[in-house]
Amino acid sequence: MKRLGHIFGILLAGAVTIACTTGTSPLAPVSPAGAQPTAAEVTSETRTPTREPFRVLTWNMEHFVDPYDDPYVDNMIEDAGGWKSEEDHLLIAKALKLMNADVMALQEVESDRQVKLFLDTYWPDHGYKYYAGVSDIEWYQNVVIASRFPIGEIVSLREVEMVNPVSGATENKYNNRLLFAEIKPREDYSFFMACLHLKAGRSDVDIAWRTLQGDLVQETVARRKAWDPNMNIMVTGDMNFMFNTSEYDNLVNQGPVKLYDLLEDWNIEPVVRDNPRNSRIDHIFVNGNMLREYVEESAGLAQPLSFHDLVRVSDHFPYVASFYPEDL
């Protein structure tokens, strides 16, 4: 696959399924991936596209909440309506307009309703008619998919419990941020998108949580692909791991669904504002089916604002990629 790196100048309402378990195990064990084809092998027989591409955006928007206090959430940031100013809101709206993505995978947002309210207020003709989001019971950081294309089934892993092999703790509180939705750009073309915000932190316990979450993601997309071997799959969001880690390898290479890193040429420093030594932890992965529809060299860091303004509105940068809405 050709190198992906270059900077852009400018640059879902369906049935909700919440996966649940009652024991201490997550879903069925993930089978090893085995030998997997390279990106070049996958794309070697790609046909010539005939349709205009669509754009996908992933962005962690850092504590992005609405001005209203949710009585079910007890948190100082949410109670106070966040810390972003009106100027910040205008900058965010400007950035979203310039990037003009057809599908947005957003992290650290309060809810699908909050995202819609913001868009309706600051970008009235935005065109995002469909939303996917399953909020945490008592926390304000969630993930949301906003789409101009119809959304089919929505799948949440919010209630799935995991047992941490390092600490021995049993938790489900991190999994509200594992969201999946079927996006339908055309009647004859769809893809299954995962919008993720994995557990933060650098300790062995945190790494174990992220590894378990990666197993859950692989189990979910593998089950979907088993239903339809031709399914296009995208896994994107704030993974809180870098490219050269065991969690990366576990999610991308070791599961039953081989994933391909569209941002592999962006494994550079610095990205995270609070720690300039951190490399990029936001990712866009696709399976072999969707890799064939990838618009070559379209994936990368979006720069709709100056570096100063991007850093002002969030501690993560937005990333985009484009695809042809046809099975190639």
N, C-alpha and C positions, 0 to 999 in steps of 0.2 A: 504494500500500500504506500502510496506517495506520502511524503512528509505532510503533516497536518498544520504545522505552525505558521500562522500569520495573523495579524491583528486586524479586526474589523474597524473601519473608521466610524461607521454607524452600525453603526450597524445602521369537568368534562361532564342530562340528569338521569342516572341509571339506578338500578337496584343496588343496595348496599349490603355486603356480606361481611360480617365480623367473625373472623376465625377464632375459635375458643378451644382451650384444652382444660381439663379438670385435674390432671395429674401433674407430675413434675417434669415430664418430657415435653418437648415442643412437638412439631409435626413429625411425620415419618422420617427415618434417617435418610440423609442425602447420600446417594451412590457416587462413587468416584467418577470423575469425568472420563478418564482414559485418554487415549490419543485423540488430539483435536487438530483440525486443519488450521493452517495459517490464514491470515487475512488475504494474502495474495492468492491462495488456493480458493478461498471462498468467492472472491470477486473475479476470478479468471474467466468465468462464463457469463458475466453480467450482460444483459441485453441493453440496447440503446433506449434511454428513457424518452417518453413522449409527453409527459405532463410537467407542469410547473412545480417546483419544489415548495415545501413548507418548512418553516423554521421552528425549532424547539429551543427554549431557554431554561436554564437552571440557575437559581440565585437564592442564596441564604441572605435574608433581608434584615437580620439582626434585631431581635426584640420588636418586631413590627406589629403593633396592636392598634385597635380603634380607640376613640376618645371616651368610650363608655366602660364603666366598671361592671364586669361580669360578677354577679353575686355568688357564683359557684367556684370562682377562682380567688384564692387568697394569696396574692402576690403584690408586692409594692409597685413593681413596674406596670403590671396590668391595671391595678387599682388606680394608678395615677394617669392612665392613658398613655404610657410610654414616655420616651424622652426625645423623640424626633420632633423637630420644629416645623413650622409651616414652610420654611425654606427647604428643609429636608424633603418634605412631601412633594413640593414642586419639582425638586431635583429628581426624585424617584419617578414621578410621573413623566418627566422629560426623558429619562433613561428608557423607560418602558416603551414610550412612543417611538423613540429612535430605533430601538432594537426590533420592535414590531413583530414579535414572535407570535406564531399561530397557536402554540401550546406553551404554557408556562408551568414549570415545576418549581414551587416556591417553598422555602423552609424558614423556620422561625417566624411564622405568621400566626395570628390568633385564630382565624377560622376562615372558611369559605365565604361566610357572610361579610366578614371584615374586608376581605380582598375585594369582593364585589362592591361594597360601599365605597372603598377607596377609588376603584376604577370609575365608578359612576360619578364620583365627585370631581375627580381631577382629569378624567379622560372620558367624557360622556359618550363618544362614538367609538369606544374601544372594540366592540364586536365580540367580546368574550361572553358567550351565551350560556356556557356549560361549566359547571364547577364540581370538583370532587374533594371531599374533606371529611374526615371522621375525627372529631376533636377528643382530646384527653378529657377524662372525667373532671379533673381538678387542676389542670396545668394549662398555661397559656401558649406554650410553644408547640405549634402543630405544623403539618405540611399540607399544602393545597395545590391542586392542579386546576388551572384556568384554561379553557379551550374555546376556540372559535369553531371547533368541530364537535359533532355530537359525541357524547360519552355513553358507553354501554355499562357493563357491570363494574361496580366499584368494590374492591376487596381491601379490608383492613385487618391487620394482625394485632390490633390494640390489646386484646385480652389474652394473647398467647403467653404462657409462662415459660421462663427459661431457668435452668439451674446452672449457676456459675461454677465451673470446675475448680477455680482458684479459691474463691471465697466460700463456696458452698451455699450462697444465698439463692433464694428463689424469688424472681421478680417478673412482672409484666409491665412495669411503669414506663419503660423506655420504648415500647413497641407501638404506641399510638402514632409514631412517626414512620411507620412502615405502611405505606399506602400504595395501592395498585388500581389502575383503571384502564379499561379498553377505550382507546381513542379511535374515532372513525372519520378520517379525512375524506373518504369517498365511500360509496356503497359497496364497492368491490375491494376496498383496501382499509385495513385497520392495524393497529399495533397495541401491544399490552405494555403499559408504562408503569414502572415503579418509581415513585417519588420518595426518597429516603432522607432521613436525618439520623444517622447512627450515633450511638453513645459516644460522648466526648470523653477526653482524658487520656493520659499516657501510661497509666499504671498497668500491671499485669491483669488486674481485675477488669479494667476498662477494655483492654485488648480481648479478653475472654468474652465479654459481653458483645463486642462488635463481631467477633468470630461466630458466636451463636446467632446473632442477627443475620449475618451473611448466610448461614445455613438455612434460616427461615426464608430468606429471599430466594435462594436457589430452589428450595422445596416448592415454593409458590410458583415460580416461573416454569419449573420443570413439569409440574402438574398441568399447567396451562398448555405447555408445548406437547405434552402427551395427548391432550384432547385434540390438538390441531398441530401436526408436525410442521406445517407451513407458517405457524404464528410468528409474526415479527415482534421482537421483545426489546425494550429499552429499560435500562436500570440507571437512574441518574439521581443526583442530589449531593448533599453534604455528607460524605462518608466518614469524616473524621479520621481517615487513615491516608497515609502517603502511598505512593506507587511502589515503593520498595519494601513493603511490610508483609507479614504473614497474613494479615486480614485481607489485603489486596489480593494476594495469590489465592487465598481460600475462596473468595467470591468470584474472581475472574476465571481462574484456571482449574480449580479442584472440584467444582460442582458438576452436576450432570449436564448443565447448559453452559457451553463455552461462551464467554463474553469477550468482546473486543473493545479496547480502550481507544476511543476517538480523540482523546486529549493527550495521547502519549508523548507528543512533542512539547507539551506544556508542563512537564515535570521540572519546574524551575523555581528559583527563589528570587525575591520574597513574595509572598501572597498574603498571608494572614497578618493583619495589622498589629495585633497584640504580641506577636512573636515573629519577627522577621526571619528567624532561622527555620521556621516551618515552611515546608514545600506545599504545593497545592493539595488540598484535601477534598475538592469538589470534582466530580467525575461524570462522564457520559459514556456508558457502556451499552453495546448492542450485541444481539446474537448474530449468527451467520446469515440468517434470513434477512434481517434488517440492514446488515452491513452492505448488502448488494444495492440497496436504495440510497445509501449515503452519498451526498454530493461531495465529491473529492475536494479536500482542503477547506471545507466550510466550517469545521469545528475549531473553536478557539476562544480565547478571551475576548469578550466584547468591550468596546470602549466608547459607550455613548456619551460619557461625561469625561471631564478631565480626571487625571489620577487623583488630584486633591479632592474633588467632589465625590468620586466613587468611594474613597476611603472615608469620607465624612459620613455617608449615608449607611455604610455597612462595613463589617470587618471581613466580608467575602466579596470577591468579584463575580460578575455574571459571566456565564459561558453559554455559547450557542452552537447549534449544528443544524444542517439542513438535509432534507430527504425528499426523494421523489415518491409521490403517493401511488405507487404501482409496484406489484411484485415483479422484480427483475431477475 
